[in-house]
């Protein structure tokens, strides 16, 4: 599946996901994405990147200003909200499986966290992800051939793909009624 908007970075998508939860300004997003924040535990986004993402998302029409809030430190803070266009793009992105096994640790876990925060089920995404990675899992399910580093790399790829497949299936098992 092609990404729903290839011009947006993972940081942009994560920031959009947080803004879509409720109108907010930059600082709460920064706190959410720092290392000890609820999303930062999975993937950390530095403050300058958060503000760059806010500018990118505004420029692309995914978020818009909807007011101001006083600040005890510095100028008034601009309150931002997701636009209809931004919410639609976010829904498409959240429903799209990640492309590679290596993207599970970052992009898929972030999507799962954002889905839970928005009280949306991740069941369909996980099913799509299993289906999307099935050819990779089949391809690496036999013992790798080769010698030296080729064998090491083959084993690494095999174990990673099999672990991801087990992880995804365990999520479906946990989601049963």
N, CA and C atoms as a LAMMPS dump frame, in Angstrom:
ITEM: TIMESTEP
0
ITEM: NUMBER OF ATOMS
531
ITEM: BOX BOUNDS ff ff ff
-5.0000000000000000e+02 5.0000000000000000e+02
-5.0000000000000000e+02 5.0000000000000000e+02
-5.0000000000000000e+02 5.0000000000000000e+02
ITEM: ATOMS id mol type element x y z
1 1 1 N 0.837 -1.193 0
2 1 2 C 0 0 0
3 1 3 C 0.874 1.245 0
4 2 1 N 0.507 2.215 -0.77
5 2 2 C 1.249 3.467 -0.809
6 2 3 C 0.888 4.311 0.394
7 3 1 N 1.855 5.078 0.924
8 3 2 C 1.528 5.95 2.04
9 3 3 C 0.465 6.955 1.635
10 4 1 N -0.361 7.367 2.606
11 4 2 C -1.467 8.258 2.285
12 4 3 C -1.008 9.679 1.98
13 5 1 N 0.139 10.068 2.407
14 5 2 C 0.701 11.368 2.06
15 5 3 C 2.212 11.283 2.231
16 6 1 N 2.922 10.941 1.152
17 6 2 C 4.357 10.706 1.273
18 6 3 C 5.155 11.952 1.626
19 7 1 N 4.539 13.128 1.546
20 7 2 C 5.256 14.363 1.869
21 7 3 C 5.391 14.589 3.366
22 8 1 N 4.66 13.833 4.179
23 8 2 C 4.731 14.014 5.623
24 8 3 C 5.71 13.014 6.233
25 9 1 N 6.487 13.5 7.188
26 9 2 C 7.42 12.633 7.912
27 9 3 C 6.674 11.929 9.038
28 10 1 N 7.323 10.959 9.646
29 10 2 C 6.713 10.29 10.788
30 10 3 C 6.445 11.3 11.903
31 11 1 N 7.349 12.235 12.112
32 11 2 C 7.125 13.276 13.128
33 11 3 C 5.87 14.079 12.814
34 12 1 N 5.673 14.429 11.54
35 12 2 C 4.48 15.181 11.141
36 12 3 C 3.215 14.388 11.471
37 13 1 N 3.209 13.106 11.128
38 13 2 C 2.03 12.279 11.396
39 13 3 C 1.735 12.187 12.886
40 14 1 N 2.776 12.014 13.682
41 14 2 C 2.582 11.887 15.132
42 14 3 C 2.037 13.195 15.704
43 15 1 N 2.59 14.309 15.283
44 15 2 C 2.108 15.61 15.756
45 15 3 C 0.65 15.798 15.327
46 16 1 N 0.323 15.451 14.091
47 16 2 C -1.066 15.551 13.636
48 16 3 C -1.974 14.676 14.492
49 17 1 N -1.525 13.482 14.821
50 17 2 C -2.319 12.591 15.667
51 17 3 C -2.616 13.192 17.019
52 18 1 N -1.66 13.884 17.598
53 18 2 C -1.857 14.499 18.913
54 18 3 C -2.78 15.716 18.8
55 19 1 N -2.577 16.533 17.778
56 19 2 C -3.442 17.705 17.592
57 19 3 C -4.886 17.254 17.333
58 20 1 N -5.061 16.152 16.63
59 20 2 C -6.41 15.67 16.312
60 20 3 C -7.166 15.205 17.553
61 21 1 N -6.472 14.931 18.639
62 21 2 C -7.14 14.49 19.866
63 21 3 C -7.987 15.603 20.482
64 22 1 N -7.471 16.822 20.448
65 22 2 C -8.168 17.98 21.014
66 22 3 C -7.354 19.229 20.679
67 23 1 N -7.995 20.383 20.564
68 23 2 C -7.24 21.609 20.323
69 23 3 C -6.143 21.774 21.382
70 24 1 N -4.986 22.215 20.938
71 24 2 C -3.831 22.313 21.819
72 24 3 C -2.835 23.309 21.244
73 25 1 N -1.751 23.518 21.947
74 25 2 C -0.656 24.333 21.419
75 25 3 C 0.62 23.498 21.478
76 26 1 N 1.711 24.057 21.044
77 26 2 C 2.941 23.303 20.868
78 26 3 C 3.516 22.651 22.108
79 27 1 N 3.482 23.346 23.243
80 27 2 C 4.162 22.823 24.422
81 27 3 C 3.597 21.485 24.916
82 28 1 N 2.281 21.287 25.009
83 28 2 C 1.795 19.953 25.411
84 28 3 C 2.211 18.845 24.432
85 29 1 N 2.346 19.191 23.168
86 29 2 C 2.803 18.204 22.183
87 29 3 C 4.257 17.841 22.468
88 30 1 N 5.069 18.856 22.732
89 30 2 C 6.48 18.614 23.077
90 30 3 C 6.572 17.684 24.283
91 31 1 N 5.766 17.946 25.314
92 31 2 C 5.797 17.096 26.521
93 31 3 C 5.366 15.666 26.206
94 32 1 N 4.389 15.502 25.352
95 32 2 C 3.91 14.166 24.983
96 32 3 C 4.976 13.384 24.231
97 33 1 N 5.821 14.094 23.48
98 33 2 C 6.801 13.434 22.624
99 33 3 C 8.221 13.414 23.186
100 34 1 N 8.417 13.954 24.386
101 34 2 C 9.762 13.836 24.962
102 34 3 C 9.93 12.426 25.521
103 35 1 N 11.139 12.062 25.865
104 35 2 C 11.469 10.672 26.225
105 35 3 C 10.597 10.103 27.336
106 36 1 N 10.166 10.929 28.282
107 36 2 C 9.329 10.419 29.379
108 36 3 C 7.835 10.636 29.119
109 37 1 N 7.486 11.073 27.92
110 37 2 C 6.081 11.307 27.578
111 37 3 C 5.397 10.037 27.118
112 38 1 N 4.079 10.06 27.07
113 38 2 C 3.329 8.858 26.706
114 38 3 C 3.649 8.316 25.31
115 39 1 N 3.891 9.183 24.347
116 39 2 C 4.281 8.722 23.011
117 39 3 C 5.809 8.681 22.906
118 40 1 N 6.472 9.558 23.6
119 40 2 C 7.932 9.587 23.594
120 40 3 C 8.562 8.296 24.088
121 41 1 N 7.831 7.522 24.877
122 41 2 C 8.339 6.213 25.314
123 41 3 C 8.571 5.309 24.11
124 42 1 N 7.797 5.537 23.056
125 42 2 C 7.908 4.736 21.833
126 42 3 C 8.835 5.421 20.845
127 43 1 N 8.601 6.715 20.644
128 43 2 C 9.367 7.459 19.649
129 43 3 C 9.447 8.918 20.08
130 44 1 N 10.649 9.406 20.272
131 44 2 C 10.887 10.755 20.766
132 44 3 C 11.044 11.732 19.592
133 45 1 N 10.415 12.897 19.754
134 45 2 C 10.547 13.956 18.742
135 45 3 C 11.041 15.205 19.472
136 46 1 N 12.207 15.725 19.096
137 46 2 C 12.736 16.927 19.752
138 46 3 C 11.854 18.154 19.504
139 47 1 N 11.898 19.087 20.428
140 47 2 C 11.075 20.299 20.366
141 47 3 C 11.172 21.043 19.033
142 48 1 N 12.378 21.288 18.486
143 48 2 C 12.416 22.017 17.203
144 48 3 C 11.683 21.273 16.078
145 49 1 N 11.727 19.945 16.11
146 49 2 C 11.048 19.164 15.081
147 49 3 C 9.535 19.246 15.265
148 50 1 N 9.071 19.269 16.52
149 50 2 C 7.627 19.421 16.779
150 50 3 C 7.139 20.726 16.157
151 51 1 N 7.863 21.822 16.408
152 51 2 C 7.419 23.112 15.877
153 51 3 C 7.545 23.175 14.349
154 52 1 N 8.542 22.507 13.798
155 52 2 C 8.644 22.436 12.334
156 52 3 C 7.461 21.642 11.776
157 53 1 N 7.091 20.553 12.45
158 53 2 C 5.935 19.764 12.007
159 53 3 C 4.651 20.588 12.065
160 54 1 N 4.494 21.379 13.122
161 54 2 C 3.305 22.234 13.214
162 54 3 C 3.241 23.199 12.03
163 55 1 N 4.381 23.752 11.652
164 55 2 C 4.418 24.661 10.499
165 55 3 C 4.084 23.908 9.209
166 56 1 N 4.649 22.724 9.039
167 56 2 C 4.384 21.92 7.849
168 56 3 C 2.905 21.556 7.754
169 57 1 N 2.346 21.114 8.864
170 57 2 C 0.936 20.702 8.877
171 57 3 C 0.002 21.877 8.612
172 58 1 N 0.339 23.046 9.12
173 58 2 C -0.457 24.246 8.859
174 58 3 C -0.366 24.611 7.38
175 59 1 N 0.844 24.591 6.861
176 59 2 C 1.078 24.923 5.455
177 59 3 C 0.306 23.984 4.517
178 60 1 N 0.191 22.733 4.884
179 60 2 C -0.492 21.738 4.044
180 60 3 C -1.991 21.668 4.3
181 61 1 N -2.501 22.467 5.239
182 61 2 C -3.936 22.512 5.503
183 61 3 C -4.447 21.388 6.384
184 62 1 N -3.554 20.725 7.117
185 62 2 C -3.971 19.637 8.007
186 62 3 C -4.338 20.127 9.409
187 63 1 N -3.792 21.274 9.793
188 63 2 C -4.173 21.893 11.072
189 63 3 C -4.365 23.383 10.834
190 64 1 N -5.062 24.023 11.783
191 64 2 C -5.306 25.461 11.666
192 64 3 C -5.387 26.07 13.054
193 65 1 N -5.114 27.356 13.114
194 65 2 C -5.257 28.085 14.369
195 65 3 C -6.736 28.238 14.68
196 66 1 N -7.073 28.127 15.972
197 66 2 C -8.483 28.285 16.356
198 66 3 C -8.618 29.159 17.6
199 67 1 N -7.551 29.834 17.989
200 67 2 C -7.619 30.719 19.137
201 67 3 C -6.249 30.954 19.729
202 68 1 N -6.258 31.669 20.842
203 68 2 C -5.013 31.941 21.56
204 68 3 C -5.238 31.714 23.034
205 69 1 N -4.157 31.409 23.724
206 69 2 C -4.209 31.224 25.173
207 69 3 C -3.102 32.059 25.789
208 70 1 N -3.388 32.671 26.935
209 70 2 C -2.339 33.456 27.586
210 70 3 C -1.206 32.547 28.052
211 71 1 N -0.032 33.136 28.153
212 71 2 C 1.134 32.394 28.625
213 71 3 C 1.823 33.187 29.714
214 72 1 N 2.219 32.509 30.762
215 72 2 C 2.955 33.197 31.837
216 72 3 C 4.396 33.451 31.417
217 73 1 N 4.833 32.771 30.364
218 73 2 C 6.206 32.927 29.875
219 73 3 C 6.164 33.194 28.379
220 74 1 N 6.392 34.41 27.986
221 74 2 C 6.454 34.736 26.576
222 74 3 C 5.123 35.159 25.988
223 75 1 N 5.049 35.146 24.659
224 75 2 C 3.844 35.621 23.97
225 75 3 C 2.681 34.649 24.127
226 76 1 N 1.518 35.097 23.694
227 76 2 C 0.328 34.238 23.724
228 76 3 C 0.605 32.979 22.896
229 77 1 N -0.044 31.903 23.295
230 77 2 C 0.137 30.639 22.589
231 77 3 C -1.012 30.452 21.596
232 78 1 N -0.671 30.045 20.407
233 78 2 C -1.677 29.787 19.383
234 78 3 C -2.25 28.387 19.588
235 79 1 N -3.553 28.325 19.722
236 79 2 C -4.239 27.041 19.867
237 79 3 C -4.513 26.5 18.46
238 80 1 N -4.206 25.229 18.259
239 80 2 C -4.345 24.593 16.95
240 80 3 C -5.319 23.436 17.025
241 81 1 N -5.986 23.165 15.902
242 81 2 C -6.866 22.007 15.812
243 81 3 C -6.674 21.38 14.438
244 82 1 N -7.039 20.112 14.344
245 82 2 C -6.963 19.42 13.059
246 82 3 C -8.127 19.86 12.186
247 83 1 N -7.863 20.019 10.914
248 83 2 C -8.91 20.344 9.951
249 83 3 C -9.6 19.044 9.51
250 84 1 N -10.689 19.188 8.814
251 84 2 C -11.371 18.006 8.264
252 84 3 C -10.405 17.23 7.367
253 85 1 N -9.668 17.949 6.55
254 85 2 C -8.683 17.329 5.66
255 85 3 C -7.605 16.594 6.466
256 86 1 N -7.147 17.224 7.537
257 86 2 C -6.133 16.602 8.382
258 86 3 C -6.638 15.347 9.054
259 87 1 N -7.871 15.393 9.559
260 87 2 C -8.458 14.207 10.211
261 87 3 C -8.622 13.051 9.221
262 88 1 N -9.046 13.368 8.004
263 88 2 C -9.217 12.32 6.987
264 88 3 C -7.865 11.7 6.621
265 89 1 N -6.853 12.535 6.432
266 89 2 C -5.519 12.024 6.108
267 89 3 C -4.983 11.172 7.263
268 90 1 N -5.201 11.621 8.487
269 90 2 C -4.736 10.869 9.656
270 90 3 C -5.425 9.504 9.733
271 91 1 N -6.73 9.476 9.511
272 91 2 C -7.448 8.188 9.532
273 91 3 C -6.874 7.223 8.502
274 92 1 N -6.611 7.718 7.305
275 92 2 C -6.037 6.858 6.258
276 92 3 C -4.663 6.342 6.684
277 93 1 N -3.842 7.235 7.243
278 93 2 C -2.495 6.842 7.665
279 93 3 C -2.565 5.814 8.788
280 94 1 N -3.433 6.038 9.765
281 94 2 C -3.55 5.108 10.887
282 94 3 C -4.061 3.739 10.447
283 95 1 N -4.805 3.681 9.372
284 95 2 C -5.356 2.415 8.88
285 95 3 C -4.437 1.695 7.894
286 96 1 N -3.307 2.302 7.547
287 96 2 C -2.397 1.736 6.558
288 96 3 C -1.255 0.993 7.251
289 97 1 N -1.043 -0.284 6.89
290 97 2 C 0.07 -1.016 7.5
291 97 3 C 1.41 -0.397 7.11
292 98 1 N 2.396 -0.613 7.943
293 98 2 C 3.737 -0.103 7.632
294 98 3 C 4.354 -0.988 6.56
295 99 1 N 5.309 -0.438 5.866
296 99 2 C 5.859 -1.113 4.686
297 99 3 C 6.79 -2.274 5.028
298 100 1 N 7.658 -2.105 6.01
299 100 2 C 8.726 -3.076 6.267
300 100 3 C 8.711 -3.571 7.708
301 101 1 N 9.296 -4.744 7.918
302 101 2 C 9.449 -5.293 9.265
303 101 3 C 10.179 -4.289 10.161
304 102 1 N 11.188 -3.623 9.614
305 102 2 C 11.988 -2.676 10.409
306 102 3 C 11.167 -1.48 10.903
307 103 1 N 10.01 -1.217 10.264
308 103 2 C 9.172 -0.086 10.66
309 103 3 C 8.208 -0.415 11.796
310 104 1 N 8.153 -1.666 12.213
311 104 2 C 7.237 -2.064 13.285
312 104 3 C 7.611 -1.35 14.581
313 105 1 N 8.894 -1.308 14.905
314 105 2 C 9.352 -0.738 16.182
315 105 3 C 9 0.74 16.33
316 106 1 N 8.987 1.459 15.246
317 106 2 C 8.686 2.89 15.339
318 106 3 C 7.274 3.183 14.858
319 107 1 N 7.079 3.107 13.563
320 107 2 C 5.831 3.586 12.982
321 107 3 C 4.606 2.801 13.449
322 108 1 N 4.68 1.478 13.457
323 108 2 C 3.488 0.722 13.865
324 108 3 C 3.182 0.941 15.346
325 109 1 N 4.207 0.93 16.204
326 109 2 C 3.935 1.153 17.629
327 109 3 C 3.347 2.535 17.873
328 110 1 N 3.808 3.534 17.136
329 110 2 C 3.23 4.878 17.261
330 110 3 C 1.768 4.859 16.821
331 111 1 N 1.485 4.186 15.724
332 111 2 C 0.094 4.099 15.26
333 111 3 C -0.77 3.412 16.314
334 112 1 N -0.283 2.327 16.895
335 112 2 C -1.05 1.625 17.925
336 112 3 C -1.296 2.526 19.129
337 113 1 N -0.291 3.299 19.523
338 113 2 C -0.451 4.217 20.656
339 113 3 C -1.477 5.297 20.338
340 114 1 N -1.414 5.868 19.139
341 114 2 C -2.371 6.917 18.759
342 114 3 C -3.782 6.36 18.649
343 115 1 N -3.917 5.149 18.124
344 115 2 C -5.245 4.534 18.048
345 115 3 C -5.828 4.339 19.443
346 116 1 N -5.011 3.861 20.369
347 116 2 C -5.513 3.666 21.727
348 116 3 C -5.89 5 22.371
349 117 1 N -5.052 6.021 22.18
350 117 2 C -5.348 7.334 22.759
351 117 3 C -6.652 7.907 22.211
352 118 1 N -6.983 7.572 20.955
353 118 2 C -8.223 8.081 20.362
354 118 3 C -9.382 7.098 20.559
355 119 1 N -9.132 6.061 21.339
356 119 2 C -10.142 5.041 21.658
357 119 3 C -10.683 4.348 20.41
358 120 1 N -9.812 4.164 19.423
359 120 2 C -10.153 3.408 18.218
360 120 3 C -9.528 2.024 18.307
361 121 1 N -10.179 1.042 17.795
362 121 2 C -9.653 -0.32 17.779
363 121 3 C -8.481 -0.415 16.806
364 122 1 N -7.503 -1.211 17.173
365 122 2 C -6.358 -1.449 16.295
366 122 3 C -6.5 -2.771 15.542
367 123 1 N -7.592 -3.463 15.752
368 123 2 C -7.784 -4.8 15.203
369 123 3 C -7.612 -4.841 13.676
370 124 1 N -8.263 -3.941 12.958
371 124 2 C -8.196 -3.934 11.494
372 124 3 C -6.771 -3.637 11.034
373 125 1 N -6.123 -2.676 11.657
374 125 2 C -4.739 -2.358 11.29
375 125 3 C -3.847 -3.574 11.493
376 126 1 N -3.979 -4.26 12.625
377 126 2 C -3.132 -5.42 12.903
378 126 3 C -3.395 -6.521 11.877
379 127 1 N -4.654 -6.765 11.553
380 127 2 C -4.966 -7.766 10.526
381 127 3 C -4.337 -7.387 9.186
382 128 1 N -4.443 -6.123 8.806
383 128 2 C -3.845 -5.662 7.55
384 128 3 C -2.324 -5.795 7.589
385 129 1 N -1.753 -5.518 8.761
386 129 2 C -0.299 -5.603 8.885
387 129 3 C 0.174 -7.048 8.716
388 130 1 N -0.535 -7.988 9.329
389 130 2 C -0.19 -9.406 9.183
390 130 3 C -0.264 -9.803 7.708
391 131 1 N -1.339 -9.399 7.055
392 131 2 C -1.518 -9.725 5.637
393 131 3 C -0.408 -9.114 4.787
394 132 1 N -0.058 -7.866 5.076
395 132 2 C 0.966 -7.163 4.305
396 132 3 C 2.34 -7.825 4.459
397 133 1 N 2.651 -8.291 5.654
398 133 2 C 3.976 -8.883 5.901
399 133 3 C 4.021 -10.39 5.648
400 134 1 N 2.882 -11.003 5.343
401 134 2 C 2.846 -12.461 5.135
402 134 3 C 3.847 -12.943 4.079
403 135 1 N 3.998 -12.276 2.938
404 135 2 C 4.99 -12.754 1.966
405 135 3 C 6.415 -12.725 2.526
406 136 1 N 6.732 -11.739 3.329
407 136 2 C 8.06 -11.651 3.936
408 136 3 C 8.255 -12.797 4.916
409 137 1 N 7.255 -13.044 5.744
410 137 2 C 7.344 -14.126 6.734
411 137 3 C 7.501 -15.47 6.022
412 138 1 N 6.736 -15.687 4.961
413 138 2 C 6.874 -16.936 4.193
414 138 3 C 8.27 -17.051 3.59
415 139 1 N 8.77 -15.956 3.069
416 139 2 C 10.073 -15.975 2.391
417 139 3 C 11.222 -16.286 3.349
418 140 1 N 11.1 -15.882 4.597
419 140 2 C 12.205 -16.086 5.54
420 140 3 C 11.958 -17.249 6.49
421 141 1 N 10.882 -17.992 6.286
422 141 2 C 10.536 -19.032 7.259
423 141 3 C 11.463 -20.242 7.206
424 142 1 N 12.206 -20.418 6.133
425 142 2 C 13.174 -21.511 6.083
426 142 3 C 14.512 -21.008 6.62
427 143 1 N 15.346 -21.948 6.995
428 143 2 C 16.668 -21.579 7.492
429 143 3 C 17.459 -20.893 6.383
430 144 1 N 18.132 -19.803 6.704
431 144 2 C 18.892 -19.088 5.671
432 144 3 C 20.113 -19.889 5.219
433 145 1 N 20.495 -19.661 3.963
434 145 2 C 21.693 -20.277 3.397
435 145 3 C 22.844 -19.293 3.476
436 146 1 N 23.99 -19.759 3.057
437 146 2 C 25.138 -18.888 2.959
438 146 3 C 26.15 -19.158 4.048
439 147 1 N 27.141 -18.3 4.092
440 147 2 C 28.211 -18.423 5.085
441 147 3 C 28.633 -17.017 5.493
442 148 1 N 29.357 -16.956 6.589
443 148 2 C 29.878 -15.682 7.047
444 148 3 C 28.771 -14.697 7.377
445 149 1 N 28.985 -13.443 7
446 149 2 C 28.029 -12.405 7.337
447 149 3 C 26.691 -12.591 6.621
448 150 1 N 26.693 -13.164 5.425
449 150 2 C 25.427 -13.419 4.719
450 150 3 C 24.521 -14.315 5.556
451 151 1 N 25.106 -15.313 6.203
452 151 2 C 24.337 -16.206 7.067
453 151 3 C 23.833 -15.456 8.303
454 152 1 N 24.698 -14.641 8.893
455 152 2 C 24.321 -13.836 10.065
456 152 3 C 23.152 -12.916 9.71
457 153 1 N 23.259 -12.22 8.595
458 153 2 C 22.208 -11.298 8.171
459 153 3 C 20.911 -12.046 7.872
460 154 1 N 21.002 -13.179 7.214
461 154 2 C 19.824 -13.99 6.924
462 154 3 C 19.128 -14.446 8.196
463 155 1 N 19.914 -14.866 9.175
464 155 2 C 19.326 -15.281 10.457
465 155 3 C 18.664 -14.111 11.171
466 156 1 N 19.328 -12.954 11.14
467 156 2 C 18.754 -11.761 11.773
468 156 3 C 17.406 -11.416 11.147
469 157 1 N 17.352 -11.375 9.836
470 157 2 C 16.103 -11.032 9.145
471 157 3 C 15.013 -12.06 9.441
472 158 1 N 15.391 -13.323 9.45
473 158 2 C 14.421 -14.382 9.74
474 158 3 C 13.844 -14.222 11.142
475 159 1 N 14.711 -14.072 12.114
476 159 2 C 14.25 -13.973 13.511
477 159 3 C 13.408 -12.72 13.734
478 160 1 N 13.786 -11.614 13.119
479 160 2 C 13.004 -10.383 13.249
480 160 3 C 11.615 -10.552 12.649
481 161 1 N 11.542 -11.122 11.451
482 161 2 C 10.244 -11.306 10.795
483 161 3 C 9.364 -12.263 11.587
484 162 1 N 9.933 -13.355 12.085
485 162 2 C 9.145 -14.314 12.857
486 162 3 C 8.683 -13.706 14.183
487 163 1 N 9.553 -12.925 14.821
488 163 2 C 9.165 -12.266 16.082
489 163 3 C 8.038 -11.263 15.841
490 164 1 N 8.127 -10.493 14.775
491 164 2 C 7.073 -9.525 14.445
492 164 3 C 5.762 -10.253 14.171
493 165 1 N 5.833 -11.354 13.443
494 165 2 C 4.622 -12.125 13.146
495 165 3 C 3.986 -12.648 14.443
496 166 1 N 4.798 -13.187 15.358
497 166 2 C 4.268 -13.646 16.651
498 166 3 C 3.651 -12.494 17.429
499 167 1 N 4.329 -11.359 17.447
500 167 2 C 3.841 -10.172 18.154
501 167 3 C 2.481 -9.737 17.612
502 168 1 N 2.365 -9.64 16.298
503 168 2 C 1.109 -9.202 15.693
504 168 3 C -0.026 -10.18 15.985
505 169 1 N 0.242 -11.459 15.873
506 169 2 C -0.792 -12.453 16.185
507 169 3 C -1.187 -12.402 17.664
508 170 1 N -0.221 -12.107 18.532
509 170 2 C -0.556 -12 19.965
510 170 3 C -1.477 -10.816 20.229
511 171 1 N -1.335 -9.754 19.44
512 171 2 C -2.241 -8.605 19.599
513 171 3 C -3.661 -8.985 19.231
514 172 1 N -3.807 -9.792 18.188
515 172 2 C -5.156 -10.24 17.806
516 172 3 C -5.752 -11.153 18.878
517 173 1 N -4.916 -12.008 19.465
518 173 2 C -5.396 -12.897 20.528
519 173 3 C -5.868 -12.085 21.739
520 174 1 N -5.135 -11.03 22.075
521 174 2 C -5.505 -10.176 23.204
522 174 3 C -6.794 -9.402 22.932
523 175 1 N -7.105 -9.213 21.65
524 175 2 C -8.249 -8.396 21.241
525 175 3 C -9.535 -9.211 21.109
526 176 1 N -9.479 -10.504 21.362
527 176 2 C -10.678 -11.34 21.241
528 176 3 C -11.682 -11.024 22.331
529 177 1 N -12.973 -11.106 21.982
530 177 2 C -14.017 -10.842 23
531 177 3 C -14.093 -11.945 24.039
